[in-house]
Amino acid sequence: MRGDSRLSRMLHVLIHLERGGGPMTSEMIGKMLGTNPVVVRRTMAGLRDRGYVHSEKGHGGGWTLSRPLSEITLFDVYEALDRPELFCLVPSSDHAHCLVEIAVNEALENARREAETLILSRFSAIRLSDIADDFERKMTELGLTPHRDTGECRKT
């Protein structure tokens, strides 16, 4: 099963939107992420519907933040993306009436629920500004600056 990278990708985009100095078109974001602009628009729609970003059409338009990163948490973005699966564990259903299988599935499900609760609690405590500040610190330490058009980082 392939993992779902929408959360990490949208966090990446939101930080670029704030630190980039201007609107980014779906084409620019698509190029940065190596994906189709239509996919970008579809994914950004959930963030727009929650009031985190907005878009302007036409010359000089594109996606911009509606709120500062300090007001957006990882949990907010996770929710805006319709809560992608955190774990890819699935219960066995080969022997639905076997008491061993039932006990194993219950134990796995209980552990998954507990882990999910902990992760989502942590997501609620992390603001996107915390991640962006960490990024800035690392960039400074390495003597790098972000390249606006591609999202790549390069030596100054």
Secondary structure, DSSP 8 states (H G I E B T S, - for coil): -----HHHHHHHHHHHHHHTSS-B-HHHHHHHHTS-HHHHHHHHHHHHHTTSEEEE-STT-EEEESS-GGG-BHHHHHHHTT---S-------TTTT-HHHHHHHHHHHHHHHHHHHHHHHHHHH-BHHHHHHHHHHHHHHHTEEE-TTT--EEE-
